[in-house]
Amino acid sequence: YGRGDVVLERFLHKPLPAYVHALLLVALHRLEQRPGQAHTLVDQTVEAAAVDAPNLKGVVNGVLRNVLREAVSIDALRQQDPVARHAYPQWWITRVRKDHPQDWEAVLAAGNLHPPMSLRVNRRRATSADVLASLAEGGIAARELENGALLLDRPVPVSRLPGFAEGRLSVQDAGAQWAASLLEVADGQRVLDACSAPGGKAAHLLEFADIDLTALELDPQRAARVRSNLDRLGLEARIKVADCRQLDQWWDGRPFDRILADVPCSASGVVRRHPDIKWLRRSEDIVRFAAQQAEILDALWHTLAPGGTMLYVTCSVFEEENRDQIERFRARHPDAALDATEACDARPLLPTADHDGFFYARLRKHP
């Protein structure tokens, strides 16, 4: 969208029907990728336009031939225009640049990369060495990262993963695999995983220790996915379908020792897995997400035992959902202390080639 729209704005004087607009965007992308097939691509695009908009064949042909004639100036235009250069809407670029003045270009670039594929080893059924050996036997190259995640050199179909069906491993981004270790669960603790679906972090917690886990999910179909994932891994949890903000729907009054609050967010840290997010999100959506997150935090805090720990998690790179959210929460709750460690000090885990973008903040409740 970003790279194509700036070109179309140069040659079009009025909007086109959505079908023709989308067709031109696809054609412009293909022209960039395969310039040697330019004339064939132009002819095919004109033919495709004739299916639903025969009266616009001339417009489509004219735009694309102008693009070919002015290729050099268009390349310069794309480099000068930030939306075209980075392939993000302007409001997104502005916000990331403000939030991460030293790293903003790297954050944007990471969001345009092909997403990596990482595995989580079910420590109850296998070791990292076992899984790495099985992968190597199957011709799948991988390496172990700092937090135990196994990063594949290139993604493969799940059906090719040895031991997946038997519950020896799961597919989970390396950045998401910090949650279980940061929450520091121990045998016998009562633990809540709010907003649990699809259940990857819940499963990881259960793989760490023998805990009494309650997994909450608002959507029944997504809750079923949590159950399916746990069943494959041979794990047990109490799964409830409820709005975590409505305590009377699900809470029995007994406090939790640990709470994982993996809240709904803009998903700006995982945009390369869902590239449509960039163009569907609006700046005002971030305000709405932040308000919802605050409601969730305030509600869950009531259910945390004195001395207990809550881990706040987003897959966002926007500070309004991250550090700013935590600062506002602490101002509302004097009994909340930021429990910082070297691995978790309320700073974002910015996206890289190896992992998606996340934010972790560990909060301890004063006794």
matplotlib code that plots the C-alpha trace (Angstrom):
import matplotlib.pyplot as plt

x = [0.0, 2.5, 4.9, 2.1, -0.2, 2.4, 2.9, -0.9, -1.4, 1.1, -0.8, -4.5, -6.7, -9.7, -10.3, -10.7, -13.1, -11.6, -11.1, -9.1, -7.1, -6.1, -5.2, -2.9, -1.2, -0.5, 0.8, 3.1, 4.5, 5.1, 6.8, 9.3, 9.9, 10.1, 11.0, 12.1, 8.5, 7.1, 5.2, 3.6, 2.5, 1.0, -1.0, -2.2, -3.3, -5.2, -6.9, -7.8, -9.3, -11.5, -13.3, -15.1, -14.2, -13.8, -14.3, -11.1, -8.8, -7.3, -6.7, -4.9, -2.8, -1.9, -0.9, 1.3, 3.0, 3.7, 5.3, 7.6, 8.5, 9.3, 10.9, 13.9, 11.9, 9.5, 12.4, 13.5, 9.9, 9.7, 13.0, 11.9, 8.4, 8.6, 5.3, 6.7, 10.2, 9.1, 5.8, 3.9, 1.2, 2.5, 0.9, 2.7, 6.0, 5.6, 4.6, 7.5, 10.0, 8.8, 8.8, 12.1, 14.2, 17.4, 15.9, 12.9, 14.2, 15.3, 11.9, 10.1, 12.6, 12.1, 8.3, 8.9, 11.0, 9.8, 8.9, 11.2, 10.0, 11.0, 10.2, 9.6, 10.7, 8.3, 10.7, 8.4, 8.9, 12.2, 15.4, 16.7, 19.5, 17.0, 14.9, 17.9, 19.2, 15.8, 15.6, 19.1, 18.1, 15.2, 17.4, 16.1, 18.8, 18.2, 20.1, 19.3, 18.8, 19.6, 16.2, 16.1, 14.0, 15.1, 15.3, 15.0, 17.2, 14.1, 10.4, 9.0, 5.5, 4.5, 4.0, 7.7, 8.6, 9.6, 7.8, 5.2, 2.2, 3.6, 3.8, 7.6, 7.6, 5.5, 5.8, 6.2, 8.1, 11.3, 10.2, 7.1, 9.1, 10.4, 7.1, 7.2, 10.7, 10.0, 6.9, 8.9, 6.2, 6.8, 5.2, 1.9, 1.2, -2.2, -1.6, -3.9, -3.3, -5.7, -6.5, -5.1, -5.7, -4.2, -2.6, 1.1, 2.2, -0.2, 1.4, 4.8, 3.9, 2.6, 5.8, 7.8, 6.2, 3.3, 1.0, -2.8, -3.5, -6.7, -6.8, -9.3, -10.5, -13.4, -14.1, -15.4, -13.8, -10.4, -10.8, -11.2, -7.9, -6.3, -7.8, -6.6, -3.0, -2.8, -4.2, -1.5, 1.1, -0.4, -1.1, -4.0, -5.6, -8.9, -10.2, -12.9, -14.8, -15.3, -14.3, -11.4, -12.6, -15.9, -14.7, -18.1, -18.2, -15.3, -13.3, -14.0, -12.4, -9.2, -6.1, -3.5, 0.2, 1.1, -0.9, 0.1, -1.7, -1.0, -3.5, -5.1, -3.0, -2.3, -0.1, 2.4, 5.3, 4.1, 3.1, 5.2, 3.0, -0.2, 0.9, -2.7, -2.6, -0.5, -3.2, -6.3, -5.2, -5.9, -4.1, -7.2, -7.2, -4.1, -6.1, -8.9, -6.5, -4.8, -8.1, -9.0, -5.6, -6.0, -9.4, -7.9, -4.9, -7.1, -9.5, -6.8, -4.9, -7.7, -7.2, -3.5, -2.3, -0.2, 3.4, 2.3, 3.6, 1.8, 3.6, 2.1, 2.7, 2.0, 3.2, 3.2, 6.1, 4.0, 4.8, 1.2, 0.5, 3.8, 5.8, 3.2, 0.6, 2.7, 3.4, -0.3, -1.1, 1.5, 0.1, -3.3, -2.0, 0.5, 0.9, 2.4, 6.2, 8.1, 10.1, 12.9, 15.6, 18.3, 15.9, 12.8, 13.0, 9.9, 11.7, 10.4, 11.9, 12.1, 11.6, 14.7, 15.3, 15.3, 12.1, 9.0, 8.5, 7.2, 7.0, 7.3, 6.8, 6.8, 4.8, 4.9, 2.1, 3.2, 2.3]
y = [0.0, 2.6, 2.1, 1.9, 4.6, 7.3, 6.4, 6.3, 9.7, 11.1, 9.8, 9.7, 12.7, 11.0, 7.8, 4.5, 1.6, -0.6, -3.5, -1.5, 0.3, -3.0, -4.4, -1.5, -1.9, -5.6, -4.6, -2.0, -4.5, -7.1, -4.5, -3.8, -7.5, -8.5, -5.5, -7.8, -9.0, -5.4, -5.5, -8.9, -7.6, -4.5, -6.5, -9.0, -6.2, -4.5, -7.8, -8.3, -4.8, -5.6, -8.3, -5.9, -2.4, -2.5, 1.2, 1.7, -0.4, 2.8, 4.3, 1.2, 0.9, 4.6, 4.6, 1.5, 2.8, 6.1, 4.2, 2.4, 5.7, 7.5, 4.6, 6.7, 9.6, 7.2, 5.4, 8.8, 9.6, 6.4, 7.2, 10.7, 9.8, 8.2, 6.2, 4.7, 4.1, 2.3, 0.9, 2.2, 4.8, 8.2, 8.1, 4.8, 6.1, 9.3, 7.3, 4.8, 7.6, 9.5, 6.3, 4.9, 7.8, 5.7, 2.6, 3.7, 2.7, -0.7, -1.3, -0.4, -2.5, -5.5, -5.3, -5.8, -8.9, -12.4, -13.7, -16.2, -19.6, -20.7, -23.7, -24.2, -27.5, -29.2, -29.8, -32.5, -34.7, -33.7, -31.7, -29.1, -31.4, -34.2, -31.9, -30.4, -33.9, -34.9, -31.7, -32.3, -35.9, -34.5, -32.0, -29.0, -26.6, -24.8, -23.1, -22.5, -18.9, -17.4, -18.2, -21.8, -21.1, -23.0, -20.8, -22.5, -21.3, -21.2, -22.0, -25.4, -26.9, -28.1, -31.6, -31.8, -31.2, -34.4, -34.8, -32.1, -34.4, -36.2, -33.0, -32.8, -29.2, -26.3, -23.4, -20.2, -17.0, -16.7, -13.3, -14.8, -17.5, -15.0, -14.9, -18.1, -17.6, -14.0, -14.9, -17.3, -19.9, -22.6, -25.9, -25.5, -21.9, -20.6, -19.0, -17.0, -16.7, -13.9, -13.5, -17.0, -18.0, -19.6, -21.0, -21.0, -19.1, -21.1, -24.3, -22.9, -22.1, -25.7, -27.1, -25.1, -26.3, -28.2, -25.2, -24.8, -22.8, -21.0, -19.9, -17.2, -16.5, -14.3, -16.1, -19.7, -20.8, -19.4, -21.1, -24.4, -23.8, -23.5, -26.9, -28.4, -27.2, -28.3, -31.8, -32.3, -31.4, -33.6, -30.6, -29.7, -26.4, -25.0, -23.2, -20.6, -18.6, -15.1, -11.4, -11.1, -7.6, -9.0, -10.7, -11.9, -14.0, -16.2, -15.4, -17.5, -14.9, -16.9, -14.8, -15.8, -16.0, -15.2, -13.5, -13.4, -10.4, -10.9, -8.1, -7.3, -4.7, -3.1, -6.1, -3.6, -5.8, -8.7, -6.8, -8.9, -11.9, -9.8, -7.1, -5.9, -4.5, -1.6, -0.4, -1.4, 0.2, 3.9, 6.1, 6.4, 2.6, 2.8, 5.0, 2.5, -0.4, 1.5, 2.1, -1.6, -2.6, -0.3, -1.8, -5.3, -4.4, -2.7, -5.7, -8.3, -6.5, -7.2, -10.9, -10.9, -12.0, -9.6, -10.4, -11.9, -11.0, -9.9, -9.9, -7.4, -8.4, -6.8, -7.5, -3.8, -1.3, 1.7, 3.2, 4.3, 0.6, -0.2, 2.0, 4.8, 2.3, 0.9, 4.4, 5.3, 2.0, 2.6, 6.1, 4.5, 1.7, 2.8, -0.9, -1.8, -2.0, -2.5, -5.6, -5.0, -7.4, -7.3, -9.3, -7.4, -3.7, -2.4, -1.8, -3.1, -6.2, -4.6, -6.8, -8.2, -10.9, -13.5, -12.6, -10.4, -7.3, -7.6, -5.6, -7.1, -5.4, -7.4, -5.9, -7.0, -6.3, -5.0, -7.3]
z = [0.0, 1.1, -1.9, -4.4, -3.2, -3.5, -7.1, -7.9, -6.3, -8.8, -11.9, -10.8, -10.4, -8.9, -6.9, -8.7, -7.7, -5.0, -7.4, -9.9, -7.2, -5.6, -9.1, -9.7, -6.4, -7.2, -10.6, -9.2, -6.7, -9.4, -11.6, -8.8, -8.3, -11.9, -14.1, -16.9, -17.3, -17.4, -20.7, -19.9, -16.5, -18.0, -20.6, -17.9, -15.6, -18.4, -19.2, -15.5, -15.3, -18.2, -16.2, -13.8, -15.2, -19.0, -19.2, -17.1, -19.3, -20.8, -17.4, -16.1, -19.2, -19.1, -15.4, -15.8, -19.0, -17.3, -14.4, -16.8, -18.6, -15.4, -13.5, -12.3, -10.9, -9.3, -7.5, -6.2, -5.1, -3.1, -1.4, -0.5, 0.8, 4.3, 3.8, 0.5, 1.9, 5.1, 3.9, 7.0, 7.4, 8.5, 11.9, 12.7, 11.6, 13.7, 16.8, 16.5, 15.9, 19.0, 21.2, 20.0, 18.7, 18.5, 17.0, 15.1, 11.6, 12.8, 14.4, 11.1, 9.1, 11.3, 10.8, 7.1, 7.3, 6.8, 10.3, 11.9, 13.2, 16.7, 18.7, 22.4, 23.9, 26.3, 29.1, 30.6, 27.5, 25.9, 26.2, 23.8, 22.8, 22.0, 19.8, 18.1, 17.2, 15.9, 13.8, 12.4, 11.4, 9.5, 7.7, 9.7, 10.8, 14.1, 17.0, 20.6, 21.8, 25.2, 26.6, 25.4, 22.2, 19.2, 16.1, 12.7, 9.9, 7.7, 8.5, 7.7, 7.8, 11.2, 9.7, 9.2, 12.9, 14.5, 17.9, 17.4, 17.4, 20.4, 22.4, 22.6, 21.2, 20.1, 17.7, 19.6, 18.9, 20.8, 22.3, 23.7, 25.5, 28.1, 29.8, 31.8, 33.2, 34.1, 36.0, 38.1, 39.0, 41.5, 42.4, 44.2, 43.3, 42.2, 38.8, 36.5, 32.8, 31.7, 28.0, 27.5, 23.9, 22.0, 25.1, 24.3, 27.4, 29.6, 28.3, 28.9, 32.6, 33.1, 31.6, 34.1, 37.3, 38.9, 39.3, 39.8, 36.6, 35.6, 32.0, 31.1, 27.6, 26.5, 23.2, 23.4, 20.1, 21.2, 24.6, 22.7, 21.1, 24.6, 25.5, 22.2, 22.7, 26.3, 25.4, 22.7, 25.3, 28.1, 30.4, 32.6, 33.5, 34.6, 31.5, 31.9, 29.3, 30.8, 30.6, 33.0, 33.9, 35.3, 38.5, 39.5, 36.3, 37.2, 40.4, 43.5, 45.8, 46.4, 45.5, 43.0, 43.7, 40.1, 37.3, 33.6, 32.0, 28.3, 27.3, 24.0, 22.1, 18.8, 17.8, 16.4, 17.5, 15.4, 12.3, 10.0, 10.8, 10.1, 7.7, 7.1, 10.7, 9.4, 7.1, 9.2, 12.5, 13.2, 15.6, 17.8, 18.2, 20.4, 22.8, 22.9, 23.5, 26.3, 28.0, 27.8, 29.1, 32.1, 32.9, 32.8, 35.0, 37.6, 37.8, 38.0, 40.6, 43.0, 42.6, 43.3, 46.7, 48.8, 47.9, 44.6, 41.1, 38.0, 34.6, 32.2, 28.6, 25.2, 21.7, 21.0, 20.3, 21.2, 24.6, 25.3, 25.7, 27.5, 29.8, 29.8, 30.8, 33.6, 34.9, 35.0, 36.7, 39.5, 40.0, 40.6, 42.8, 45.5, 46.5, 43.1, 42.8, 39.6, 40.2, 37.8, 36.8, 34.1, 31.8, 32.8, 33.6, 31.8, 28.6, 25.2, 23.6, 20.2, 17.1, 15.4, 12.8, 15.6, 17.4, 17.4, 19.5, 23.1, 26.3, 29.8, 33.1, 36.4, 39.2, 42.8, 45.3, 48.6, 51.5]

ax = plt.figure().add_subplot(projection="3d")
ax.plot(x, y, z, "-o")
ax.set_aspect("equal")
plt.show()
